[in-house]
Amino acid sequence: MRDITRDPQAWIAPLISTLVTLPMGVIALTVGGLTPMACDACDGARADRFDASSGPAWTVLWVGLALALIVLLASWDTSREHRAAARRTALVLAAPATVVVTFVAFMALVDWP
């Protein structure tokens, strides 16, 4: 028999995830936005490599942060029944993890001077 009773505390995990994920995303976006200043003094081939790598890395950052936002919204939209607790927990943990993985990928893709 399925447990379809409502969980009165189902909103707590998505709230905590939101309070963790959104500031992390803002910080990642801020660092990503400040990245072009890392090569202000660069010239020649080093500047070309940096510019060529920062474009795709910026795209990866935006797509990853959008994906994290979608996962975060899905955690809020998940059913409030006890039977959906595992799915909600997975989404709640996946949102900040997506931000971390995206930021690491961004930093790895940029060819730093």
All heavy atoms as an XYZ file, in Angstrom:
841
protein
N       0.833     -1.170      0.000
C       0.000      0.000      0.000
C       0.885      1.244      0.000
O       1.861      1.336      0.728
C      -0.906     -0.013      1.221
C      -1.752      1.218      1.335
S      -2.915      1.084      2.660
C      -4.390      1.131      1.721
N       0.554      2.204     -0.849
C       1.338      3.428     -0.974
C       0.986      4.413      0.136
O      -0.153      4.516      0.549
C       1.072      4.080     -2.320
C       1.545      3.251     -3.448
C       1.436      3.902     -4.772
N       0.502      5.015     -4.843
C       0.224      5.660     -5.949
N       0.788      5.289     -7.060
N      -0.622      6.666     -5.949
N       2.009      5.114      0.578
C       1.818      6.113      1.619
C       1.539      7.461      0.950
O       2.439      8.113      0.439
C       3.073      6.204      2.489
C       2.876      7.113      3.684
O       1.725      7.504      3.946
O       3.876      7.421      4.340
N       0.265      7.859      0.947
C      -0.106      9.103      0.279
C      -0.429     10.212      1.275
O      -0.989     11.228      0.905
C      -1.290      8.888     -0.682
C      -2.498      8.313      0.060
C      -0.888      8.019     -1.844
C      -3.752      8.256     -0.764
N      -0.026     10.040      2.513
C      -0.266     11.097      3.500
C       0.665     12.276      3.228
O       1.794     12.107      2.775
C      -0.042     10.581      4.931
O       1.285     10.082      5.040
C      -1.028      9.489      5.279
N       0.203     13.455      3.512
C       0.976     14.674      3.273
C       2.032     14.839      4.363
O       1.800     14.548      5.521
C       0.054     15.882      3.270
C      -1.077     15.736      2.316
C      -1.148     16.536      1.110
N      -0.649     17.873      1.078
C      -0.101     18.356     -0.018
N       0.019     17.601     -1.081
N       0.316     19.589     -0.054
N       3.183     15.305      3.952
C       4.278     15.583      4.879
C       4.239     17.070      5.221
O       4.513     17.914      4.372
C       5.615     15.225      4.229
C       6.783     15.382      5.157
O       6.573     15.739      6.330
O       7.918     15.138      4.709
N       3.899     17.429      6.460
C       3.765     18.850      6.800
C       5.092     19.606      6.794
O       5.110     20.837      6.755
C       3.147     18.832      8.193
C       3.478     17.508      8.755
C       3.580     16.564      7.584
N       6.204     18.895      6.834
C       7.511     19.546      6.836
C       8.255     19.385      5.518
O       9.471     19.546      5.453
C       8.348     18.999      7.982
C       7.759     19.384      9.319
C       8.022     18.350     10.376
O       8.466     17.250     10.083
N       7.726     18.691     11.613
N       7.526     19.116      4.449
C       8.154     18.887      3.151
C       8.786     20.148      2.574
O       9.644     20.067      1.711
C       7.123     18.326      2.175
N       8.408     21.298      3.050
C       8.924     22.559      2.528
C      10.284     22.926      3.097
O      10.985     23.782      2.549
C       7.937     23.695      2.821
C       7.686     23.887      4.290
C       6.769     23.242      5.041
C       8.396     24.754      5.170
N       6.847     23.654      6.351
C       7.839     24.589      6.458
C       9.433     25.658      5.007
C       8.294     25.285      7.557
C       9.889     26.357      6.117
C       9.317     26.164      7.373
N      10.706     22.276      4.187
C      11.942     22.663      4.860
C      13.179     22.359      4.008
O      14.058     23.220      3.854
C      12.037     21.980      6.237
C      10.924     22.499      7.146
C      13.402     22.215      6.874
C      10.807     21.772      8.464
N      13.254     21.180      3.439
C      14.431     20.817      2.633
C      14.579     21.707      1.398
O      15.689     22.187      1.120
C      14.365     19.344      2.248
N      13.520     21.960      0.625
C      13.684     22.891     -0.498
C      14.070     24.306     -0.070
O      14.830     24.982     -0.765
C      12.319     22.880     -1.187
C      11.718     21.575     -0.823
C      12.211     21.293      0.561
N      13.585     24.742      1.090
C      13.954     26.071      1.571
C      15.446     26.142      1.896
O      16.137     27.085      1.501
C      13.134     26.445      2.806
C      13.486     27.786      3.435
C      13.183     28.924      2.483
C      12.768     27.959      4.751
N      15.948     25.136      2.579
C      17.383     25.103      2.908
C      18.216     25.035      1.641
O      19.229     25.726      1.503
C      17.695     23.929      3.862
C      17.048     24.191      5.229
C      19.192     23.732      4.013
C      17.102     23.010      6.172
N      17.776     24.219      0.695
C      18.487     24.123     -0.575
C      18.479     25.455     -1.307
O      19.486     25.846     -1.915
C      17.857     23.038     -1.445
O      18.571     22.903     -2.650
N      17.374     26.166     -1.254
C      17.294     27.480     -1.893
C      18.252     28.461     -1.222
O      18.953     29.221     -1.908
C      15.853     28.026     -1.816
O      14.982     27.114     -2.488
C      15.742     29.399     -2.445
N      18.292     28.437      0.107
C      19.165     29.349      0.845
C      20.650     29.038      0.645
O      21.506     29.891      0.895
C      18.820     29.318      2.334
C      17.443     29.874      2.693
C      17.157     29.661      4.181
C      17.333     31.340      2.310
N      20.955     27.831      0.197
C      22.343     27.456     -0.089
C      22.658     27.657     -1.575
O      23.700     28.212     -1.932
C      22.592     25.982      0.323
C      23.924     25.488     -0.176
C      22.497     25.845      1.836
N      21.760     27.227     -2.435
C      22.019     27.216     -3.874
C      22.073     28.616     -4.479
O      22.976     28.908     -5.274
C      20.947     26.378     -4.598
O      20.932     25.067     -4.037
C      21.226     26.295     -6.075
N      21.123     29.459     -4.146
C      21.089     30.785     -4.772
C      22.318     31.640     -4.449
O      22.912     32.215     -5.374
C      19.798     31.514     -4.404
C      18.525     30.919     -5.009
C      17.310     31.739     -4.605
C      18.621     30.808     -6.510
N      22.773     31.723     -3.192
C      24.012     32.484     -2.953
C      25.229     31.857     -3.642
O      26.091     32.581     -4.150
C      24.177     32.456     -1.431
C      22.812     32.241     -0.906
C      22.123     31.370     -1.920
N      25.278     30.534     -3.675
C      26.389     29.882     -4.374
C      26.368     30.241     -5.857
O      27.416     30.497     -6.461
C      26.310     28.357     -4.210
C      26.719     27.872     -2.854
S      26.448     26.095     -2.611
C      27.240     25.367     -4.009
N      25.191     30.252     -6.441
C      25.062     30.609     -7.853
C      25.463     32.048     -8.115
O      26.131     32.347     -9.115
N      25.072     32.948     -7.225
C      25.439     34.357     -7.381
C      26.950     34.525     -7.270
O      27.565     35.274     -8.049
C      24.695     35.230     -6.343
C      25.259     36.636     -6.291
C      23.214     35.255     -6.650
N      27.557     33.830     -6.334
C      29.017     33.912     -6.180
C      29.714     33.351     -7.416
O      30.666     33.944     -7.931
C      29.467     33.187     -4.898
C      29.009     33.975     -3.676
C      30.977     32.996     -4.871
C      29.157     33.237     -2.360
N      29.236     32.205     -7.914
C      29.832     31.614     -9.117
C      29.690     32.556    -10.307
O      30.634     32.727    -11.097
C      29.176     30.268     -9.421
N      28.547     33.182    -10.444
C      28.322     34.111    -11.547
C      29.185     35.364    -11.400
O      29.725     35.871    -12.398
C      26.847     34.486    -11.601
C      26.344     35.124    -12.874
C      26.613     34.229    -14.074
C      24.855     35.384    -12.764
N      29.370     35.825    -10.181
C      30.222     36.991     -9.949
C      31.680     36.677    -10.290
O      32.350     37.456    -10.973
C      30.118     37.458     -8.487
O      28.754     37.771     -8.209
C      30.996     38.664     -8.217
N      32.160     35.539     -9.827
C      33.537     35.146    -10.147
C      33.688     34.959    -11.648
O      34.682     35.381    -12.249
C      33.938     33.863     -9.378
C      35.262     33.326     -9.869
C      34.004     34.152     -7.889
N      32.698     34.341    -12.268
C      32.742     34.167    -13.721
C      32.745     35.494    -14.455
O      33.435     35.654    -15.461
N      31.986     36.452    -13.947
C      31.952     37.762    -14.575
C      33.238     38.548    -14.401
O      33.582     39.387    -15.230
N      33.951     38.283    -13.315
C      35.220     38.966    -13.072
C      36.403     38.283    -13.747
O      37.509     38.836    -13.764
C      35.468     39.064    -11.565
C      34.490     39.937    -10.785
C      34.771     39.834     -9.292
C      34.557     41.375    -11.253
N      36.182     37.120    -14.298
C      37.258     36.346    -14.920
C      37.998     37.109    -16.024
O      39.223     37.003    -16.102
C      36.706     35.016    -15.472
O      36.230     34.261    -14.365
C      37.754     34.222    -16.196
N      37.337     37.871    -16.893
C      38.085     38.567    -17.950
C      39.176     39.498    -17.425
O      40.141     39.776    -18.141
C      37.006     39.352    -18.696
C      35.767     38.571    -18.480
C      35.895     38.010    -17.092
N      39.048     39.953    -16.194
C      40.079     40.835    -15.642
C      41.364     40.082    -15.316
O      42.402     40.710    -15.099
C      39.557     41.544    -14.400
C      38.514     42.586    -14.732
S      38.134     43.692    -13.389
C      37.380     42.611    -12.213
N      41.300     38.763    -15.296
C      42.497     37.980    -14.990
C      43.550     38.129    -16.075
O      44.726     37.887    -15.836
C      42.140     36.509    -14.807
N      43.114     38.506    -17.262
C      44.062     38.595    -18.381
C      44.137     40.021    -18.926
O      44.355     40.223    -20.111
C      43.651     37.607    -19.471
S      44.975     37.251    -20.630
N      43.957     41.006    -18.061
C      44.067     42.394    -18.512
C      45.469     42.720    -19.020
O      45.621     43.466    -19.982
C      43.700     43.350    -17.383
C      42.208     43.539    -17.253
O      41.486     43.126    -18.183
O      41.760     44.094    -16.232
N      46.466     42.179    -18.386
C      47.842     42.483    -18.772
C      48.384     41.518    -19.830
O      49.535     41.653    -20.243
C      48.746     42.448    -17.541
N      47.566     40.585    -20.266
C      48.021     39.600    -21.254
C      48.079     40.231    -22.641
O      47.336     41.144    -22.966
C      47.075     38.411    -21.312
S      46.950     37.495    -19.786
N      48.961     39.680    -23.458
C      49.006     40.103    -24.855
C      49.436     38.928    -25.714
O      49.951     37.931    -25.219
C      49.947     41.291    -25.045
C      51.373     40.990    -24.595
O      51.580     39.964    -23.925
O      52.269     41.787    -24.909
N      49.194     39.034    -26.975
C      49.643     38.020    -27.920
C      48.903     36.707    -27.809
O      47.681     36.659    -27.629
N      49.651     35.636    -27.897
C      49.082     34.289    -27.931
C      48.397     33.928    -26.616
O      47.374     33.236    -26.609
C      50.172     33.271    -28.247
N      48.954     34.397    -25.520
C      48.354     34.083    -24.214
C      46.962     34.706    -24.099
O      46.026     34.064    -23.621
C      49.265     34.595    -23.107
C      49.058     33.911    -21.800
C      50.184     34.135    -20.850
N      50.447     35.558    -20.637
C      51.172     36.040    -19.654
N      51.725     35.222    -18.799
N      51.370     37.333    -19.523
N      46.805     35.920    -24.557
C      45.496     36.586    -24.532
C      44.523     35.896    -25.490
O      43.338     35.752    -25.172
C      45.644     38.055    -24.912
N      45.010     35.463    -26.634
C      44.143     34.758    -27.589
C      43.637     33.447    -27.010
O      42.464     33.111    -27.166
C      44.896     34.502    -28.901
C      45.186     35.795    -29.652
O      44.492     36.802    -29.392
O      46.114     35.786    -30.494
N      44.526     32.687    -26.357
C      44.110     31.425    -25.738
C      43.093     31.670    -24.628
O      42.104     30.945    -24.502
C      45.323     30.671    -25.176
C      46.155     29.971    -26.202
C      47.138     28.990    -25.565
N      47.861     29.531    -24.414
C      49.015     30.203    -24.484
N      49.579     30.406    -25.653
N      49.606     30.636    -23.389
N      43.337     32.699    -23.830
C      42.415     33.020    -22.747
C      41.047     33.412    -23.301
O      40.015     32.926    -22.830
C      42.982     34.153    -21.883
C      42.076     34.548    -20.763
C      42.017     33.794    -19.607
C      41.265     35.663    -20.869
C      41.170     34.147    -18.566
C      40.416     36.026    -19.835
C      40.374     35.266    -18.691
N      41.030     34.279    -24.291
C      39.760     34.714    -24.881
C      39.017     33.558    -25.535
O      37.799     33.458    -25.431
C      39.991     35.825    -25.905
C      40.399     37.132    -25.247
O      40.128     37.301    -24.041
O      40.991     37.984    -25.948
N      39.750     32.696    -26.205
C      39.120     31.556    -26.877
C      38.528     30.569    -25.876
O      37.520     29.917    -26.169
C      40.134     30.844    -27.772
N      39.126     30.449    -24.709
C      38.614     29.494    -23.727
C      37.538     30.095    -22.827
O      36.668     29.372    -22.326
C      39.753     28.965    -22.856
O      40.271     29.994    -22.033
N      37.562     31.401    -22.634
C      36.600     31.992    -21.701
C      35.190     32.046    -22.285
O      34.217     31.985    -21.528
C      37.052     33.378    -21.261
O      37.077     34.267    -22.353
N      35.047     32.132    -23.584
C      33.719     32.147    -24.205
C      32.937     30.864    -23.953
O      31.820     30.908    -23.414
N      33.487     29.713    -24.328
C      32.780     28.460    -24.044
C      32.607     28.201    -22.543
O      31.584     27.659    -22.118
C      33.670     27.389    -24.667
C      34.474     28.097    -25.687
C      34.657     29.495    -25.169
N      33.582     28.607    -21.741
C      33.469     28.412    -20.297
C      32.318     29.244    -19.742
O      31.572     28.782    -18.870
C      34.785     28.788    -19.610
N      32.148     30.458    -20.254
C      31.053     31.319    -19.818
C      29.712     30.683    -20.173
O      28.771     30.726    -19.394
C      31.222     32.689    -20.465
C      30.212     33.706    -20.061
C      29.257     34.237    -20.852
C      30.056     34.315    -18.782
N      28.511     35.152    -20.144
C      28.974     35.221    -18.875
C      30.713     34.188    -17.571
C      28.546     35.981    -17.791
C      30.272     34.948    -16.493
C      29.209     35.831    -16.604
N      29.638     30.079    -21.361
C      28.410     29.389    -21.774
C      28.119     28.216    -20.851
O      26.968     28.010    -20.437
C      28.529     28.911    -23.229
O      28.803     30.037    -24.063
C      27.263     28.226    -23.692
N      29.134     27.442    -20.520
C      28.968     26.308    -19.606
C      28.475     26.800    -18.249
O      27.587     26.192    -17.639
C      30.287     25.511    -19.465
C      30.240     24.550    -18.297
C      30.586     24.770    -20.756
N      29.012     27.904    -17.780
C      28.592     28.453    -16.489
C      27.117     28.835    -16.519
O      26.358     28.468    -15.612
C      29.456     29.662    -16.119
C      29.151     30.300    -14.773
C      29.495     29.345    -13.639
C      29.933     31.599    -14.614
N      26.685     29.543    -17.546
C      25.280     29.959    -17.630
C      24.334     28.775    -17.752
O      23.291     28.730    -17.099
C      25.082     30.904    -18.817
C      25.312     32.321    -18.434
C      26.428     33.054    -18.682
C      24.436     33.174    -17.706
N      26.290     34.319    -18.156
C      25.072     34.418    -17.561
C      23.171     33.007    -17.162
C      24.472     35.482    -16.892
C      22.579     34.076    -16.508
C      23.230     35.291    -16.373
N      24.700     27.804    -18.597
C      23.832     26.636    -18.774
C      23.762     25.820    -17.484
O      22.689     25.373    -17.072
C      24.325     25.772    -19.958
C      23.605     24.443    -20.013
C      24.142     26.530    -21.269
N      24.891     25.639    -16.821
C      24.903     24.892    -15.565
C      24.105     25.575    -14.469
O      23.382     24.913    -13.713
N      24.208     26.895    -14.384
C      23.432     27.609    -13.373
C      21.943     27.587    -13.695
O      21.106     27.505    -12.790
C      23.943     29.045    -13.219
C      25.342     29.179    -12.619
C      25.765     30.638    -12.577
C      25.420     28.547    -11.243
N      21.607     27.636    -14.976
C      20.195     27.505    -15.359
C      19.678     26.117    -15.006
O      18.543     25.969    -14.517
C      20.035     27.777    -16.853
N      20.494     25.108    -15.224
C      20.115     23.743    -14.857
C      19.921     23.615    -13.347
O      18.966     22.984    -12.880
C      21.168     22.742    -15.347
C      20.907     21.281    -15.052
C      19.629     20.818    -15.742
C      22.087     20.445    -15.506
N      20.798     24.231    -12.577
C      20.651     24.210    -11.116
C      19.358     24.881    -10.689
O      18.672     24.398     -9.780
C      21.848     24.894    -10.455
N      18.998     25.969    -11.353
C      17.745     26.648    -11.037
C      16.542     25.777    -11.383
O      15.578     25.708    -10.619
C      17.659     27.978    -11.785
C      16.439     28.836    -11.497
C      16.386     29.221    -10.026
C      16.440     30.065    -12.374
N      16.608     25.070    -12.485
C      15.522     24.159    -12.874
C      15.382     23.041    -11.850
O      14.271     22.688    -11.444
C      15.766     23.615    -14.291
C      15.582     24.730    -15.313
C      14.840     22.443    -14.597
C      16.067     24.381    -16.701
N      16.497     22.484    -11.416
C      16.464     21.418    -10.407
C      15.902     21.958     -9.093
O      15.105     21.296     -8.423
C      17.867     20.806    -10.205
C      17.899     19.865     -9.023
C      18.316     20.087    -11.468
N      16.290     23.166     -8.739
C      15.780     23.782     -7.509
C      14.266     23.990     -7.589
O      13.541     23.679     -6.643
C      16.490     25.110     -7.260
C      16.199     25.808     -5.949
C      16.663     24.948     -4.785
C      16.893     27.154     -5.923
N      13.800     24.476     -8.717
C      12.358     24.649     -8.887
C      11.631     23.311     -8.875
O      10.516     23.207     -8.346
C      12.070     25.404    -10.182
C      12.498     26.872    -10.192
C      12.312     27.461    -11.582
C      11.758     27.662     -9.148
N      12.254     22.288     -9.425
C      11.640     20.951     -9.404
C      11.547     20.419     -7.978
O      10.594     19.709     -7.637
C      12.447     19.987    -10.269
N      12.513     20.768     -7.138
C      12.444     20.311     -5.745
C      11.261     20.951     -5.022
O      10.650     20.332     -4.152
C      13.747     20.609     -5.005
O      13.876     21.971     -4.715
N      10.938     22.181     -5.375
C       9.768     22.839     -4.787
C       8.471     22.264     -5.351
O       7.442     22.256     -4.672
C       9.799     24.347     -5.053
C      10.668     25.089     -4.092
C      11.922     25.563     -4.333
C      10.364     25.442     -2.750
N      12.413     26.188     -3.213
C      11.472     26.138     -2.231
C       9.259     25.249     -1.926
C      11.507     26.628     -0.942
C       9.292     25.746     -0.634
C      10.405     26.421     -0.151
N       8.515     21.820     -6.591
C       7.311     21.332     -7.261
C       7.013     19.861     -6.963
O       5.923     19.380     -7.259
C       7.448     21.534     -8.774
C       6.141     21.335     -9.486
O       5.126     21.867     -9.003
O       6.136     20.640    -10.514
N       7.952     19.159     -6.368
C       7.750     17.748     -6.071
C       6.599     17.576     -5.087
O       6.387     18.392     -4.198
C       9.032     17.141     -5.470
O      10.094     17.364     -6.387
C       8.893     15.659     -5.238
N       5.882     16.507     -5.247
C       4.722     16.217     -4.403
C       5.091     16.286     -2.921
O       6.183     15.905     -2.508
C       4.195     14.821     -4.739
O       3.172     14.461     -3.865
N       4.180     16.750     -2.119
C       4.399     16.894     -0.680
C       4.008     15.637      0.105
O       3.894     15.669      1.314
C       3.601     18.078     -0.133
C       3.948     19.384     -0.772
C       5.327     19.827     -0.342
N       5.676     21.096     -0.942
C       6.702     21.263     -1.762
N       7.452     20.249     -2.090
N       6.969     22.439     -2.254
N       3.815     14.555     -0.595
C       3.450     13.304      0.063
C       4.703     12.581      0.549
O       5.798     12.773      0.028
C       2.660     12.424     -0.910
C       1.350     13.088     -1.330
C       0.691     12.367     -2.478
O       1.292     11.433     -3.035
O      -0.427     12.771     -2.828
N       4.514     11.737      1.553
C       5.644     10.994      2.120
C       6.322     10.107      1.079
O       7.533      9.920      1.127
C       5.186     10.134      3.306
C       5.007     10.906      4.569
N       6.053     11.376      5.298
C       3.883     11.315      5.219
C       5.611     12.023      6.360
N       4.274     12.005      6.329
N       5.567      9.606      0.136
C       6.143      8.689     -0.851
C       7.128      9.391     -1.780
O       7.952      8.742     -2.425
C       5.048      8.007     -1.658
C       4.242      8.946     -2.521
C       3.107      8.205     -3.223
N       2.223      9.139     -3.867
C       2.252      9.418     -5.157
N       3.114      8.812     -5.928
N       1.413     10.284     -5.663
N       7.069     10.711     -1.876
C       7.964     11.462     -2.752
C       9.177     12.019     -2.014
O       9.937     12.804     -2.574
C       7.197     12.588     -3.424
N       9.376     11.611     -0.790
C      10.468     12.165      0.019
C      11.837     11.856     -0.579
O      12.724     12.723     -0.575
C      10.389     11.628      1.444
N      12.042     10.678     -1.102
C      13.342     10.324     -1.678
C      13.628     11.160     -2.929
O      14.750     11.648     -3.113
C      13.382      8.842     -2.015
N      12.633     11.338     -3.770
C      12.801     12.141     -4.982
C      13.082     13.602     -4.607
O      13.944     14.247     -5.188
C      11.547     12.036     -5.840
C      11.602     12.759     -7.130
C      10.334     12.584     -7.915
N       9.283     12.053     -7.043
C       8.287     11.308     -7.452
N       8.169     10.999     -8.708
N       7.372     10.870     -6.615
N      12.352     14.122     -3.623
C      12.547     15.496     -3.178
C      13.953     15.666     -2.598
O      14.633     16.650     -2.876
C      11.483     15.875     -2.153
C      11.486     17.310     -1.762
C      10.311     17.727     -0.888
N       9.946     16.768      0.143
C       8.893     15.953      0.087
N       8.093     15.965     -0.957
N       8.639     15.123      1.079
N      14.398     14.705     -1.809
C      15.739     14.764     -1.228
C      16.811     14.757     -2.310
O      17.788     15.510     -2.234
C      15.959     13.593     -0.254
O      14.961     13.653      0.762
C      17.325     13.643      0.375
N      16.635     13.931     -3.309
C      17.604     13.874     -4.409
C      17.674     15.207     -5.144
O      18.772     15.700     -5.456
C      17.231     12.756     -5.371
N      16.538     15.815     -5.401
C      16.523     17.109     -6.083
C      17.120     18.208     -5.214
O      17.853     19.077     -5.700
C      15.093     17.475     -6.489
C      14.491     16.647     -7.615
C      13.003     16.925     -7.745
C      15.210     16.908     -8.923
N      16.818     18.162     -3.928
C      17.342     19.162     -2.996
C      18.863     19.096     -2.931
O      19.541     20.121     -2.885
C      16.702     18.960     -1.606
C      17.517     19.582     -0.508
C      15.288     19.495     -1.597
N      19.422     17.916     -2.956
C      20.877     17.767     -2.916
C      21.518     18.027     -4.272
O      22.669     18.472     -4.352
C      21.240     16.364     -2.425
C      20.849     16.062     -0.973
C      21.139     14.603     -0.644
C      21.565     16.987     -0.015
N      20.784     17.763     -5.346
C      21.332     17.948     -6.684
C      21.493     19.415     -7.060
O      22.393     19.760     -7.828
C      20.450     17.244     -7.711
N      20.650     20.282     -6.538
C      20.723     21.700     -6.915
C      22.058     22.342     -6.531
O      22.748     22.880     -7.400
C      19.543     22.466     -6.332
N      22.487     22.307     -5.261
C      23.793     22.910     -4.952
C      24.955     22.116     -5.561
O      25.984     22.705     -5.919
C      23.853     22.915     -3.425
C      22.805     21.996     -2.959
C      21.792     21.885     -4.047
N      24.786     20.809     -5.693
C      25.842     20.008     -6.316
C      26.033     20.419     -7.776
O      27.166     20.446     -8.275
C      25.508     18.524     -6.224
N      24.945     20.764     -8.450
C      25.040     21.221     -9.835
C      25.809     22.531     -9.924
O      26.607     22.725    -10.844
C      23.629     21.385    -10.436
O      22.939     20.148    -10.324
C      23.690     21.805    -11.884
N      25.593     23.420     -8.978
C      26.338     24.685     -8.964
C      27.825     24.417     -8.774
O      28.670     24.986     -9.477
C      25.815     25.637     -7.867
C      26.688     26.873     -7.755
C      24.381     26.032     -8.145
N      28.168     23.534     -7.861
C      29.576     23.226     -7.595
C      30.228     22.595     -8.823
O      31.317     23.009     -9.248
C      29.717     22.301     -6.363
C      31.132     21.779     -6.226
C      29.295     23.038     -5.106
N      29.575     21.617     -9.417
C      30.130     20.942    -10.601
C      30.263     21.934    -11.753
O      31.271     21.929    -12.478
C      29.257     19.730    -10.994
C      29.634     19.189    -12.351
C      29.356     18.650     -9.928
N      29.290     22.790    -11.921
C      29.345     23.791    -12.986
C      30.500     24.756    -12.778
O      31.238     25.076    -13.720
C      28.022     24.574    -13.034
O      26.971     23.670    -13.335
C      28.058     25.679    -14.054
N      30.686     25.211    -11.552
C      31.773     26.145    -11.280
C      33.133     25.493    -11.483
O      34.047     26.102    -12.044
C      31.655     26.709     -9.860
C      32.669     27.770     -9.577
C      32.591     29.002    -10.187
C      33.706     27.526     -8.693
C      33.530     29.986     -9.930
C      34.654     28.504     -8.432
C      34.569     29.731     -9.047
N      33.267     24.251    -11.062
C      34.529     23.530    -11.277
C      34.792     23.358    -12.770
O      35.923     23.536    -13.242
C      34.512     22.171    -10.535
C      35.669     21.294    -10.952
C      34.540     22.404     -9.028
N      33.741     23.019    -13.528
C      33.904     22.884    -14.978
C      34.301     24.224    -15.608
O      35.157     24.276    -16.493
C      32.620     22.365    -15.602
N      33.688     25.291    -15.159
C      34.025     26.619    -15.663
C      35.501     26.929    -15.415
O      36.226     27.370    -16.323
C      33.147     27.681    -15.000
C      33.591     29.086    -15.274
C      33.322     29.691    -16.478
C      34.292     29.801    -14.307
C      33.739     30.986    -16.731
C      34.704     31.085    -14.548
C      34.445     31.692    -15.765
N      35.945     26.722    -14.180
C      37.331     27.026    -13.844
C      38.319     26.147    -14.623
O      39.411     26.585    -14.981
C      37.561     26.851    -12.338
C      36.751     27.821    -11.489
S      37.161     29.537    -11.779
C      38.594     29.702    -10.767
N      37.906     24.898    -14.895
C      38.781     23.998    -15.639
C      38.843     24.360    -17.129
O      39.858     24.117    -17.780
C      38.307     22.563    -15.474
N      37.778     24.913    -17.663
C      37.735     25.224    -19.083
C      38.510     26.490    -19.448
O      38.964     26.627    -20.587
C      36.286     25.374    -19.555
C      35.485     24.082    -19.673
C      34.031     24.394    -19.952
C      36.061     23.217    -20.764
N      38.638     27.405    -18.501
C      39.344     28.648    -18.793
C      40.840     28.365    -18.820
O      41.397     27.733    -17.926
C      39.023     29.736    -17.735
C      39.861     30.978    -17.959
C      37.548     30.083    -17.787
N      41.502     28.842    -19.886
C      42.961     28.709    -20.005
C      43.587     29.919    -19.310
O      43.783     30.976    -19.885
C      43.361     28.670    -21.473
C      44.829     28.372    -21.675
O      45.509     28.034    -20.686
O      45.300     28.476    -22.818
N      43.858     29.727    -18.020
C      44.328     30.838    -17.195
C      45.735     31.276    -17.596
O      46.563     30.455    -17.942
C      44.323     30.421    -15.717
C      42.952     30.131    -15.252
C      42.362     28.916    -15.141
C      41.946     31.075    -14.864
N      41.066     29.033    -14.717
C      40.786     30.358    -14.536
C      41.919     32.460    -14.778
C      39.618     30.980    -14.116
C      40.771     33.082    -14.363
C      39.630     32.339    -14.035
N      45.996     32.589    -17.507
C      47.347     33.093    -17.879
C      48.390     32.745    -16.844
O      48.147     32.462    -15.725
C      47.139     34.602    -17.967
C      45.893     34.914    -17.237
C      45.084     33.663    -17.208
